[in-house]
Amino acid sequence: METLQKIAVVIPSFKVKGQILDVISKIGPEVNRIYVVDDCCPQETGKYVSEHCTDLRVTILHNPVNLGVGGAVMNGYAAAIQDGMDIIVKVDGDGQMDPRLIKQFVAPIIDGEADYTKGNRFFDLEEIHAMPKMRLFGNAVLSFMTKLSSGYWDLFDPTNGFTAIHRDVAKHLPFHKISNRYFFETDILFRLNTLRAVVIDIPMDAKYGEEESNLKISKIVGEFLAKHLRNLSKRIFYNYYLRNMSLASIELPLGVLMLAAGTVFGVSHWISSMDSGVPTPAGTVMLSALPIILGTQFILAFIGHDVAAVPHRPFHLKVQFKNHGRDQCKD
């Protein structure tokens, strides 16, 4: 396995003028290139870095309009791919992520164990007390929603933006379709699952300074719910009906149909019984309960299959093997 990988760091920058230089200074020598993406920052962070930073690895990219964290990262990915970088790490510029952990994030990719690594602040139970309680609750809810929509049941902390990705995986992402703003971290997981990429968590500590997060859980929960449902439906269609068919492809619609039929039948007879004052017969209750029970079992069986179907073979190794085969054919 080749270990001399060119590593790039992408730092989306918006209102982080006070922390950005400290973040850059902590990036170790294992990194070959640093892309600071000024996302039309009102503080002119890009200009500030170019004037005060002497690190020769730094390249400043400017977005003419504010694209959000997703749009900024995608621009950084594109620049890194064009410059021939092998692994691209995304680090926020607000100082909440420790750049000294970059080696831990890229190691599984270099070793061929993963295509994409993602920080997890919930791994150490002794450390999560540092996270605000409302943020902790919001992340738990968003994490469950992400598991459903992305298919990565073994991941947590979906809004964590400390990530690393292999170039061959990033090149296959539909940049123009990935959400530009706060849904970016979650949406990219859905896109990675459509590629059957391997994603793993990297333990890290929760770190919060005096800076205030721009992400307000109460304001985005409705938007996130709608987008999660959209991605869930797409993923199920892609994985269980378009690309492949299995027993799970039958279990899900059958389970939903039986659960819905039993519920409608039971509720209608319950309302009728309430209006007439006549108790519902035991046989009618059983006719309602049986499809509900069976439907629930079918749905749980589908979920069990979905949990077991988490990708385990890195996508970038498939690409390299395929390209190597083509090269041999040419020779």
BELLIN-V683001 format. One record per residue. N is the residue number from 1. PHI is phi in whole degrees, 0 to 359 (999 if undefined). NEAR is the number of other C-alpha atoms within 8 Angstrom. Layout:
# BELLIN-V683001
N_PHI_NEAR + N_PHI_NEAR
This chain:
# BELLIN-V683001
1_999_5 + 2_289_5 + 3_248_6 + 4_277_4 + 5_263_9 + 6_276_10 + 7_251_13 + 8_239_15 + 9_240_12 + 10_252_15 + 11_239_14 + 12_291_16 + 13_235_16 + 14_209_13 + 15_58_8 + 16_233_10 + 17_303_11 + 18_285_5 + 19_244_10 + 20_299_14 + 21_293_10 + 22_293_8 + 23_297_13 + 24_298_7 + 25_295_6 + 26_268_9 + 27_280_10 + 28_283_7 + 29_289_5 + 30_291_6 + 31_268_11 + 32_269_9 + 33_216_10 + 34_236_12 + 35_251_14 + 36_265_14 + 37_259_17 + 38_282_16 + 39_272_16 + 40_52_11 + 41_288_12 + 42_295_7 + 43_272_7 + 44_53_10 + 45_301_15 + 46_301_14 + 47_297_7 + 48_298_9 + 49_294_11 + 50_297_9 + 51_273_6 + 52_241_6 + 53_255_7 + 54_256_5 + 55_291_5 + 56_290_4 + 57_281_7 + 58_279_9 + 59_238_8 + 60_263_11 + 61_246_10 + 62_241_9 + 63_271_11 + 64_296_6 + 65_228_6 + 66_288_8 + 67_255_11 + 68_87_10 + 69_300_12 + 70_296_14 + 71_296_11 + 72_294_16 + 73_294_13 + 74_299_9 + 75_295_9 + 76_294_15 + 77_302_11 + 78_300_8 + 79_294_8 + 80_293_12 + 81_297_11 + 82_297_7 + 83_274_6 + 84_80_7 + 85_288_13 + 86_265_12 + 87_231_14 + 88_241_15 + 89_257_15 + 90_251_13 + 91_232_13 + 92_288_12 + 93_267_13 + 94_269_10 + 95_85_11 + 96_277_10 + 97_242_9 + 98_271_9 + 99_299_10 + 100_290_8 + 101_272_7 + 102_304_10 + 103_302_8 + 104_290_8 + 105_284_14 + 106_271_12 + 107_303_8 + 108_297_11 + 109_286_15 + 110_297_11 + 111_282_9 + 112_78_10 + 113_263_10 + 114_207_14 + 115_260_15 + 116_211_13 + 117_243_16 + 118_217_14 + 119_291_13 + 120_226_13 + 121_277_12 + 122_260_13 + 123_293_7 + 124_267_10 + 125_294_7 + 126_282_5 + 127_259_9 + 128_287_11 + 129_296_7 + 130_288_8 + 131_278_10 + 132_305_7 + 133_300_6 + 134_294_6 + 135_294_9 + 136_298_9 + 137_295_8 + 138_298_9 + 139_292_11 + 140_295_9 + 141_295_8 + 142_296_10 + 143_295_12 + 144_295_8 + 145_298_10 + 146_292_13 + 147_302_12 + 148_294_11 + 149_281_13 + 150_267_15 + 151_87_13 + 152_266_13 + 153_286_8 + 154_265_6 + 155_256_10 + 156_218_8 + 157_57_12 + 158_294_11 + 159_272_8 + 160_290_11 + 161_260_10 + 162_277_11 + 163_220_13 + 164_218_13 + 165_220_13 + 166_282_13 + 167_305_11 + 168_295_9 + 169_278_12 + 170_300_9 + 171_296_7 + 172_265_7 + 173_281_8 + 174_280_7 + 175_307_6 + 176_285_4 + 177_259_5 + 178_284_11 + 179_303_11 + 180_278_12 + 181_250_10 + 182_294_10 + 183_278_9 + 184_304_12 + 185_301_12 + 186_283_11 + 187_295_12 + 188_292_10 + 189_295_10 + 190_299_13 + 191_295_12 + 192_295_10 + 193_293_13 + 194_295_10 + 195_271_8 + 196_63_9 + 197_280_17 + 198_270_13 + 199_236_11 + 200_229_10 + 201_275_10 + 202_241_10 + 203_299_10 + 204_207_10 + 205_277_10 + 206_286_11 + 207_224_8 + 208_226_8 + 209_256_6 + 210_274_4 + 211_292_6 + 212_259_4 + 213_290_5 + 214_278_4 + 215_271_6 + 216_253_7 + 217_303_8 + 218_296_5 + 219_273_6 + 220_249_9 + 221_297_8 + 222_294_7 + 223_297_7 + 224_297_9 + 225_300_9 + 226_297_8 + 227_288_8 + 228_296_12 + 229_298_9 + 230_298_8 + 231_293_12 + 232_299_11 + 233_295_9 + 234_295_8 + 235_296_14 + 236_297_9 + 237_295_9 + 238_297_10 + 239_278_10 + 240_246_12 + 241_227_10 + 242_276_8 + 243_269_7 + 244_206_7 + 245_232_9 + 246_211_7 + 247_301_6 + 248_297_11 + 249_293_11 + 250_268_8 + 251_299_12 + 252_295_11 + 253_296_8 + 254_295_10 + 255_295_14 + 256_296_11 + 257_296_9 + 258_292_12 + 259_297_14 + 260_294_9 + 261_296_10 + 262_296_14 + 263_292_10 + 264_297_8 + 265_298_9 + 266_293_12 + 267_295_8 + 268_297_8 + 269_286_9 + 270_293_9 + 271_296_8 + 272_298_8 + 273_293_11 + 274_295_8 + 275_290_6 + 276_272_6 + 277_78_6 + 278_262_6 + 279_300_5 + 280_288_9 + 281_300_6 + 282_299_6 + 283_296_6 + 284_293_9 + 285_298_10 + 286_294_8 + 287_297_9 + 288_277_12 + 289_289_10 + 290_299_9 + 291_294_12 + 292_295_14 + 293_295_9 + 294_295_11 + 295_298_14 + 296_297_11 + 297_296_9 + 298_297_12 + 299_294_12 + 300_296_8 + 301_296_10 + 302_297_12 + 303_299_8 + 304_300_8 + 305_295_9 + 306_294_9 + 307_298_10 + 308_287_6 + 309_268_6 + 310_301_9 + 311_303_10 + 312_233_6 + 313_254_9 + 314_305_14 + 315_293_12 + 316_293_11 + 317_289_9 + 318_296_8 + 319_296_9 + 320_296_8 + 321_296_8 + 322_296_8 + 323_294_8 + 324_295_8 + 325_296_8 + 326_295_8 + 327_296_8 + 328_294_7 + 329_296_6 + 330_293_5 + 331_292_4
